[in-house]
Amino acid sequence: MEICNILVVEDDPDINKLLCRILEGAGYACRPAYSGTEAALWAGQYDYDLVLLDLMLPGLTGEELIAQLRQRKTMPIIVLSAKTGLEDRVNVLRLGADDFIPKPFDNAEVLARVEAQLRRYKQFSGGPGGKVLTHGDLVLDKESVTVTAAGKPVPLTAREFHILTLLMEHPKKVFTREQLYQQVWEGAYMGDDNTVNVHISNLRSKLAKVSPTEYIKTVWGIGFKMNDL
């Protein structure tokens, strides 16, 4: 079985060591980084399957690192931070993080969330049934985990890629927020529209940067679908 490589970015040596111990105990390979600058260096030299990231770091901040990584990387990023306010959580999701775990954290929860993110990422990055989906000039390749719009690359997070895949696989179907949440987050829907809305907003914003076409349609009072082009 292929071993997943995880970049653990945490400036507190004890917490970093604990996180690596938790993950290595579950069979993952970990690379510790103690600053945002060091993490950016490792990420530029090697490919990682997941990044576990603190926000308050020396050198590059966690927020700056997310923005930098998302210019060229699609692997899941899980933020683990003591900055637990709603604005902080929404901000990192908008920047491109896939999940947020507040400190102090539960060891079992960290491991479960890492496993869930990797499961989704691997499912949409070259597993069986990989194929190319198209919608107008929007092209999604499930095997290479790439998206282009109007011939230009669109860097997406793992969750954004998952959402777009669902919409493009069923272009006529209207997905409710509850359906998207249950399929992408694989959890019970708690009636919080904001999580889904933030990811849809991010997805639209990234597509709009390279093409004026409105690919995703909001069906008011119901949810989202691909626009008829």
C-alpha positions in Angstrom: 0.0 0.0 0.0 1.3 3.5 -0.9 2.3 5.5 2.1 0.9 9.0 2.3 3.3 11.9 3.0 2.1 14.6 5.3 3.7 18.0 5.9 3.2 19.0 9.6 3.6 22.8 10.0 3.7 23.8 13.7 6.2 26.0 15.4 5.8 24.4 18.9 8.3 21.5 18.9 6.2 19.5 21.4 3.0 19.8 19.5 4.7 19.1 16.2 6.3 16.0 17.7 2.9 14.9 19.1 1.2 15.3 15.7 3.9 13.4 13.9 3.7 10.6 16.5 -0.1 10.4 16.1 0.1 10.3 12.3 3.2 8.0 12.1 1.4 5.6 14.5 -1.3 5.3 11.8 1.2 4.5 9.1 1.7 8.0 7.6 5.1 9.5 6.7 5.6 13.0 8.3 7.9 15.9 7.5 8.0 18.4 10.4 8.3 22.1 9.6 8.6 24.8 12.3 7.9 28.0 10.3 5.9 29.0 7.3 9.1 29.7 5.4 10.5 26.2 6.0 7.1 24.7 5.0 7.1 26.6 1.7 10.6 25.4 1.0 9.7 21.7 1.6 6.4 22.1 -0.4 8.4 23.5 -3.3 10.8 20.6 -3.3 8.5 17.6 -2.6 4.8 16.6 -3.2 2.7 16.0 -0.1 -0.6 14.3 0.1 -1.8 16.6 2.9 -0.7 19.6 4.9 -1.5 20.0 8.6 -1.0 23.7 9.4 -0.9 26.0 12.3 -1.7 29.7 11.6 0.5 31.6 13.9 3.9 30.8 12.5 7.3 32.6 12.3 8.3 33.7 8.8 5.3 33.2 6.5 2.0 33.1 8.4 -0.3 30.2 8.0 -2.7 32.3 5.9 0.1 33.5 3.6 1.3 29.9 3.2 -2.2 28.7 2.2 -2.5 31.4 -0.4 1.0 30.5 -1.8 0.3 26.8 -1.9 -3.0 27.2 -3.6 -1.4 28.9 -6.5 0.0 25.5 -7.6 -1.1 22.7 -5.3 -4.4 20.8 -4.8 -3.7 18.6 -1.8 -5.9 18.9 1.3 -4.9 21.5 3.8 -6.2 21.1 7.4 -5.7 24.2 9.7 -5.2 23.4 13.3 -5.3 26.7 15.3 -6.1 28.4 18.6 -7.7 31.2 16.4 -11.2 29.8 16.6 -13.4 32.8 15.9 -16.0 32.4 13.1 -14.2 35.1 11.1 -10.9 33.2 11.4 -12.5 29.9 10.3 -14.3 31.5 7.3 -11.1 33.3 6.3 -9.0 30.2 6.0 -11.7 28.4 4.1 -11.9 31.3 1.7 -8.1 31.2 1.3 -8.3 27.5 0.3 -8.1 25.4 3.5 -10.2 22.2 3.4 -10.9 21.8 7.2 -10.4 23.5 10.5 -9.6 21.9 13.8 -9.5 24.1 16.9 -6.9 23.9 19.6 -6.7 22.2 22.1 -7.4 19.3 19.8 -8.4 15.7 20.4 -5.8 13.2 19.0 -8.5 10.8 17.6 -10.3 13.7 15.9 -7.1 14.9 14.2 -6.5 11.4 12.9 -10.1 10.9 11.7 -10.1 14.2 9.9 -6.8 13.5 8.2 -8.1 10.1 7.1 -11.3 11.6 5.7 -9.5 14.3 3.7 -7.0 11.7 2.3 -9.8 9.3 1.4 -11.6 12.0 -0.6 -8.4 13.3 -2.2 -7.3 9.8 -3.3 -10.8 9.1 -4.6 -10.6 12.1 -7.0 -7.0 11.8 -7.9 -6.5 8.9 -10.2 -8.7 6.1 -8.8 -10.8 3.8 -10.9 -13.2 5.4 -13.3 -11.1 8.5 -13.8 -12.2 10.5 -16.8 -12.4 13.9 -18.4 -15.6 15.9 -17.8 -16.5 18.9 -20.0 -19.1 21.6 -19.8 -18.7 24.2 -22.5 -15.0 25.3 -22.3 -14.7 24.0 -18.7 -12.6 20.8 -18.6 -12.1 18.7 -15.5 -9.7 15.7 -15.5 -10.3 13.4 -12.6 -7.1 11.4 -13.2 -4.7 14.3 -13.2 -6.9 16.3 -10.8 -6.8 19.4 -13.0 -9.4 21.9 -14.2 -9.1 24.4 -17.0 -11.6 27.1 -18.1 -11.2 28.8 -21.5 -8.0 26.9 -21.8 -6.5 28.4 -18.6 -5.6 26.3 -15.5 -7.8 26.8 -12.4 -6.2 25.8 -9.1 -8.8 24.2 -6.8 -8.7 22.7 -3.3 -9.7 19.1 -2.9 -13.2 20.0 -1.7 -13.7 22.5 -4.5 -12.6 19.9 -7.0 -15.1 17.4 -5.4 -18.0 19.9 -5.6 -17.3 20.7 -9.2 -16.9 17.0 -10.1 -20.4 16.3 -8.6 -22.0 19.2 -10.5 -20.3 18.3 -13.8 -21.2 14.6 -13.5 -24.8 15.5 -13.2 -25.2 18.9 -15.1 -29.0 18.9 -15.1 -29.4 18.0 -11.4 -29.9 20.7 -8.7 -27.9 19.8 -5.6 -29.2 21.1 -2.3 -26.7 22.4 0.2 -27.5 19.4 2.3 -26.7 17.0 -0.5 -23.4 18.7 -1.3 -22.4 18.7 2.4 -23.3 15.1 2.9 -21.4 13.9 -0.2 -18.3 16.2 0.1 -17.9 16.4 3.9 -19.3 12.9 4.4 -21.1 13.9 7.6 -24.5 14.7 8.9 -25.8 18.1 7.7 -26.3 20.5 10.7 -28.2 23.1 8.7 -25.2 25.4 8.4 -25.4 26.8 4.8 -22.3 29.0 5.3 -19.8 26.1 4.8 -21.2 25.1 1.5 -21.8 28.7 0.4 -18.2 29.7 1.1 -16.8 26.8 -1.0 -19.2 27.6 -3.9 -18.2 31.2 -3.7 -14.5 30.3 -3.8 -15.1 28.0 -6.7 -17.0 30.7 -8.7 -14.4 33.3 -7.9 -11.5 31.1 -9.2 -13.4 30.3 -12.4 -14.2 34.0 -12.9 -10.5 34.9 -12.8 -9.9 33.0 -16.0 -13.2 33.1 -17.8 -16.3 35.5 -17.9 -18.6 32.5 -18.3 -21.0 31.8 -15.4 -20.6 28.0 -15.1 -22.5 27.5 -11.8 -26.1 28.5 -11.4 -27.8 29.2 -8.1 -31.4 27.8 -8.0 -32.9 30.1 -5.4 -34.4 28.3 -2.4 -33.0 25.0 -3.5 -29.3 24.8 -4.3 -26.8 24.8 -7.2 -26.4 23.2 -10.6 -24.3 23.7 -13.8 -25.5 26.6 -15.9 -27.0 25.8 -19.3 -24.4 27.0 -21.8 
